[in-house]
Amino acid sequence: MSASPPAAGNRPPGVVLVQIDGLAHEQLQQALANGSMPFLNSLISDRDYRLRPFYSGLPSATPAVQGELFFGVRSAVPAFRFLSRQKGEDCLMFNPLQVKDVAKDLAERSPGLLRDGSSYSNIFIGGAANARYCIENLEPHNLLSRLHPLTTLGIFLQHCGKILRIIGLALIEVGLALVDMLKGVVQHQQLSKEIKFVPSRIWLCVVLRELVRFWVKRDIRAGVPIICANLVGYDEHAHRRGPSSAFAHWTLAGIDGVIRDIFHKARRAEDRSYRVVVYSDHGQEATLPYQVATGRSLLKGLEEAFAEGSLAGAEILWAEELPGQFQFLRRGRKIFGAQREGTSREDRAAKRILVTAQGPLGHVYLPEATDFAELAFYAERLVRAADIPLVFYRQANDELHAVNRAGVWSIPADAGQVLGPDHPCPGEAGEDLVRVARHADAGDLIISGWRIGGQPWTFPFENGAHGGPGSRECQGFLLLPEDLPPSSGSLWRPSRLRQVVREFLGRDGGP
């Protein structure tokens, strides 16, 4: 089998980017070995595709990776959840309005990679002319505009066989999900989360997957020049049960089938010669929740860390545990409003410390300007009193310091000692850690669950996590056709893939 599609039509060549969300290079190799992904295995075995590690950049989360791939901006966001210092808002990259704000800023800095193309199930639209199921355009009015009765009826009549197939697969998934829910309860998983996971599992692992398959194949038939689709089922399952769990790997067979279908459709395209690129944006770490590891909640640990010094008595709010995002947003405005000049102990006690910790990476926002000596003091307190494995803070010369049980380190110079001998690219990760810390919306202190020689920790309850600088979470994979033009550099990361795609499409270089 030849992976290179035959010449087609008179149009310039096109590219189909297929992202498998959250599948680490190590987990892909495991899936290839156990036969879960026979089609991807055939691409590699026939030597028409090259399998490479793919460094995600930091934070190792989809918004940051897509910010770099689509717009060429490294560390486009400081985390999946963070505080906008300008607006005083809790920003979660599941919120369409906030994603739209970030995307607008990125688009002003660089053209979107997906111009004149299509974007499916991504965080950002990426400049695409057509986008579906992306967080950026999931506002209610956008969804309703696509539900015109006559249009919906026409699609159903035209594709009723495919729709009935999706319904059948979803019904099968319902039965599997209910059985797995009961297993989770027996294994002492939280019942409420098990119940909530049933509908999300059906949507992500069957319905969304099949819709993406349908629209990508339709775009290939129409000759769309660039298409990017994100298959998210594995990542969702890996968060719930762990990245190497049979529960997560079970989704890979269905994903492999979608990629096979897209690949063969691209090879038969009549109007355009396509190249199909398969990659994962990042990996996941098998993590231990902070509360399980320490026997106390994150809030309790933070309260002990801030029990001394000038911020003693300050109220601490963790976005994860607040009743709703609006309440956190409203309280965030109070902190980042104009009244920040009070210095008395009573005034400081009335102020609040805000924490955004989505996964193994968190940002701590202090209620007032804090000198560098005090930042160093609280970084040490977070490690010693709160048992946070790793804490970052910036010093007066804008140098980034890292604190763990072994001491204080300078980043990026000491990144190898902080990230460990098994890390695939400590130098690059060290430079990206500096970018994250210098981001306009980064916290005054950055907390991380990364541990050398031990299982990484995550701050919410989950068995798999990503976002930090860990050796697995920042290493996805890249399956690249042999005949794509080479590019400079030895490390594959999103900005380099962007460069290759733009050169292949005959577009100008990035920023």
Backbone hydrogen bonds, N-H to C=O, Kabsch-Sander energy under -0.5 kcal/mol:
donor,donor_aa,acceptor,acceptor_aa,energy
3,A,1,M,-0.5
11,R,271,D,-1.0
14,G,273,S,-2.3
15,V,225,P,-2.2
16,V,275,R,-2.7
17,L,15,V,-0.5
17,L,227,I,-3.6
18,V,16,V,-0.6
18,V,277,V,-3.1
19,Q,17,L,-0.6
19,Q,229,A,-3.2
20,I,18,V,-0.5
20,I,279,Y,-2.7
21,D,19,Q,-0.8
21,D,231,L,-2.2
23,L,20,I,-1.3
24,A,22,G,-0.9
25,H,475,Q,-2.0
28,L,24,A,-2.4
29,Q,25,H,-2.1
30,Q,26,E,-1.6
31,A,27,Q,-2.3
32,L,28,L,-2.7
33,A,29,Q,-2.0
34,N,30,Q,-2.0
35,G,32,L,-0.6
36,S,31,A,-1.9
37,M,31,A,-0.9
41,N,37,M,-1.9
42,S,38,P,-1.9
43,L,39,F,-1.8
44,I,40,L,-1.8
45,S,41,N,-2.7
46,D,42,S,-2.1
47,R,44,I,-1.4
48,D,43,L,-1.1
49,Y,43,L,-1.0
50,R,480,L,-2.5
51,L,49,Y,-0.5
52,R,50,R,-0.6
52,R,478,L,-2.4
54,F,476,G,-1.9
55,Y,492,W,-2.6
56,S,474,C,-2.2
60,S,467,G,-0.7
61,A,59,P,-2.2
64,A,61,A,-0.6
65,V,61,A,-2.2
66,Q,62,T,-3.0
67,G,63,P,-1.9
68,E,64,A,-1.8
69,L,65,V,-2.7
70,F,66,Q,-2.8
71,F,66,Q,-0.5
71,F,67,G,-1.2
72,G,68,E,-1.2
73,V,67,G,-1.6
74,R,72,G,-0.6
76,A,73,V,-0.7
82,F,91,C,-2.3
83,L,441,D,-0.6
84,S,82,F,-0.5
84,S,89,E,-3.1
85,R,83,L,-0.8
88,G,84,S,-2.4
89,E,84,S,-0.9
91,C,82,F,-3.5
91,C,89,E,-0.7
92,L,90,D,-0.6
93,M,80,F,-2.0
95,N,92,L,-2.7
99,V,95,N,-2.6
100,K,96,P,-2.4
101,D,97,L,-1.6
102,V,98,Q,-2.1
103,A,99,V,-2.8
104,K,100,K,-2.3
105,D,101,D,-1.8
106,L,102,V,-2.2
107,A,103,A,-2.8
108,E,104,K,-1.4
109,R,105,D,-0.7
109,R,106,L,-1.0
110,S,106,L,-1.4
113,L,70,F,-1.8
114,L,126,G,-2.0
115,R,112,G,-1.2
116,D,127,G,-0.6
117,G,114,L,-2.4
118,S,226,I,-2.0
119,S,130,N,-2.1
120,Y,228,C,-2.5
121,S,132,R,-2.1
128,A,125,I,-0.8
129,A,117,G,-1.3
130,N,117,G,-1.8
132,R,119,S,-2.2
135,I,122,N,-2.0
136,E,123,I,-1.8
137,N,134,C,-1.0
138,L,135,I,-1.6
142,N,139,E,-0.9
143,L,139,E,-1.9
144,L,140,P,-2.8
145,S,141,H,-1.6
146,R,142,N,-0.6
146,R,143,L,-1.0
147,L,144,L,-1.5
152,T,148,H,-3.0
153,L,149,P,-2.5
154,G,150,L,-2.4
155,I,151,T,-2.4
156,F,152,T,-2.2
157,L,153,L,-2.6
158,Q,154,G,-2.3
159,H,155,I,-2.2
160,C,157,L,-0.5
163,I,159,H,-2.3
164,L,160,C,-2.7
165,R,161,G,-1.8
166,I,162,K,-2.2
167,I,163,I,-2.2
168,G,164,L,-2.4
169,L,165,R,-2.6
170,A,166,I,-2.5
171,L,167,I,-2.2
172,I,168,G,-1.9
173,E,169,L,-2.3
174,V,170,A,-2.0
175,G,171,L,-1.6
176,L,172,I,-2.0
177,A,173,E,-2.9
178,L,174,V,-2.3
179,V,175,G,-1.9
180,D,176,L,-2.4
181,M,177,A,-2.3
182,L,178,L,-1.9
183,K,179,V,-1.9
184,G,180,D,-2.5
185,V,181,M,-2.1
186,V,182,L,-2.3
187,Q,183,K,-1.9
188,H,185,V,-1.8
189,Q,184,G,-2.8
194,E,190,Q,-2.1
195,I,191,L,-2.4
196,K,192,S,-2.2
197,F,193,K,-1.6
198,V,194,E,-0.8
198,V,195,I,-0.9
200,S,196,K,-1.1
201,R,197,F,-2.5
202,I,198,V,-1.9
203,W,199,P,-2.4
204,L,200,S,-2.8
205,C,201,R,-2.5
206,V,202,I,-1.2
207,V,202,I,-2.0
208,L,203,W,-3.7
210,E,206,V,-2.6
211,L,207,V,-2.3
212,V,208,L,-2.6
213,R,209,R,-2.1
214,F,210,E,-2.2
215,W,211,L,-2.5
216,V,212,V,-2.4
217,K,213,R,-2.0
218,R,214,F,-2.0
219,D,215,W,-2.3
220,I,216,V,-2.3
221,R,217,K,-2.1
222,A,218,R,-1.6
223,G,219,D,-0.8
223,G,220,I,-0.9
224,V,219,D,-2.2
227,I,15,V,-2.1
228,C,118,S,-2.1
229,A,17,L,-2.7
230,N,120,Y,-2.0
231,L,19,Q,-3.4
231,L,229,A,-0.5
232,V,230,N,-0.7
235,D,21,D,-0.6
236,E,232,V,-1.8
237,H,233,G,-2.0
238,A,234,Y,-2.9
239,H,235,D,-2.0
240,R,236,E,-1.3
241,R,237,H,-2.7
242,G,237,H,-0.5
242,G,238,A,-1.7
245,S,242,G,-1.3
249,H,245,S,-2.5
250,W,246,A,-1.7
251,T,248,A,-1.2
252,L,249,H,-1.2
253,A,249,H,-0.5
253,A,250,W,-0.7
254,G,250,W,-0.5
255,I,251,T,-1.7
256,D,252,L,-2.7
257,G,253,A,-1.8
258,V,254,G,-1.8
259,I,255,I,-2.3
260,R,256,D,-2.3
261,D,257,G,-2.2
262,I,258,V,-2.6
263,F,259,I,-2.8
264,H,260,R,-2.4
265,K,261,D,-1.9
266,A,262,I,-2.3
267,R,263,F,-2.1
268,R,264,H,-1.3
269,A,266,A,-1.1
274,Y,266,A,-0.6
274,Y,272,R,-0.7
275,R,14,G,-1.7
277,V,16,V,-3.0
277,V,275,R,-0.6
278,V,479,L,-1.8
279,Y,18,V,-2.3
280,S,477,F,-2.2
283,G,473,E,-2.0
285,E,465,A,-3.1
287,T,285,E,-0.9
287,T,463,N,-1.5
288,L,456,P,-2.1
290,Y,458,T,-2.9
293,A,289,P,-2.5
294,T,290,Y,-2.5
295,G,291,Q,-1.8
301,G,297,S,-2.1
302,L,298,L,-2.7
303,E,299,L,-2.5
304,E,300,K,-1.8
305,A,301,G,-1.8
306,F,302,L,-2.3
307,A,304,E,-1.0
308,E,305,A,-0.5
312,A,309,G,-1.6
314,A,311,L,-2.2
315,E,349,A,-0.5
315,E,351,K,-1.8
317,L,353,I,-3.0
319,A,317,L,-0.5
319,A,355,V,-2.5
321,E,318,W,-1.6
322,L,318,W,-0.6
322,L,319,A,-1.0
328,F,324,G,-1.5
329,L,325,Q,-2.9
330,R,326,F,-2.9
331,R,327,Q,-2.4
332,G,328,F,-2.5
333,R,329,L,-1.8
334,K,330,R,-1.2
335,I,331,R,-1.6
336,F,332,G,-2.3
337,G,334,K,-0.8
340,R,338,A,-1.6
348,R,344,S,-2.5
349,A,345,R,-2.3
350,A,346,E,-1.2
351,K,347,D,-0.5
351,K,348,R,-1.3
353,I,315,E,-3.3
354,L,352,R,-0.5
354,L,365,Y,-2.0
355,V,317,L,-2.6
356,T,363,H,-2.4
357,A,355,V,-0.5
358,Q,361,L,-0.8
359,G,357,A,-0.8
362,G,447,I,-2.8
363,H,356,T,-2.7
364,V,445,L,-3.2
365,Y,354,L,-3.3
365,Y,363,H,-0.6
366,L,364,V,-0.6
375,L,371,D,-1.9
376,A,372,F,-2.2
377,F,373,A,-2.0
378,Y,374,E,-2.5
379,A,375,L,-2.3
380,E,376,A,-2.0
381,R,377,F,-2.0
382,L,378,Y,-2.5
383,V,379,A,-1.5
384,R,380,E,-2.8
385,A,381,R,-2.7
386,A,381,R,-1.3
388,I,382,L,-2.5
390,L,448,S,-1.5
391,V,403,V,-2.1
392,F,446,I,-2.8
393,Y,401,H,-2.1
395,Q,399,E,-3.0
398,D,395,Q,-2.1
400,L,411,I,-0.9
401,H,393,Y,-3.1
401,H,399,E,-0.5
402,A,409,W,-2.5
403,V,391,V,-2.9
404,N,407,G,-2.2
407,G,404,N,-1.6
409,W,402,A,-3.2
411,I,400,L,-3.1
414,D,410,S,-3.7
415,A,412,P,-1.8
417,Q,414,D,-0.5
418,V,414,D,-1.7
419,L,415,A,-2.9
420,G,416,G,-1.6
423,H,420,G,-1.3
429,A,425,C,-2.2
430,G,426,P,-2.4
431,E,427,G,-1.9
432,D,428,E,-2.1
433,L,429,A,-2.2
434,V,430,G,-1.5
435,R,431,E,-1.7
436,V,432,D,-2.5
437,A,433,L,-2.4
438,R,434,V,-1.8
439,H,435,R,-0.6
439,H,436,V,-1.1
442,A,439,H,-2.0
444,D,364,V,-1.6
445,L,364,V,-1.7
446,I,392,F,-2.3
447,I,362,G,-2.3
448,S,390,L,-2.7
449,G,360,P,-2.2
454,G,451,R,-0.8
457,W,449,G,-2.5
458,T,288,L,-1.7
459,F,359,G,-2.0
462,E,460,P,-0.8
463,N,239,H,-1.9
464,G,239,H,-1.2
465,A,285,E,-1.9
474,C,470,G,-1.4
475,Q,472,R,-1.6
476,G,54,F,-2.8
476,G,474,C,-0.5
478,L,52,R,-2.5
479,L,278,V,-3.8
480,L,50,R,-2.0
480,L,478,L,-0.6
482,E,48,D,-2.3
484,L,481,P,-1.4
492,W,490,S,-0.5
493,R,491,L,-0.6
496,R,493,R,-0.8
497,L,493,R,-2.0
498,R,494,P,-2.4
499,Q,495,S,-1.8
500,V,496,R,-2.2
501,V,497,L,-2.4
502,R,498,R,-2.5
503,E,499,Q,-2.3
504,F,500,V,-2.3
505,L,501,V,-2.2
506,G,503,E,-0.9
507,R,502,R,-2.9
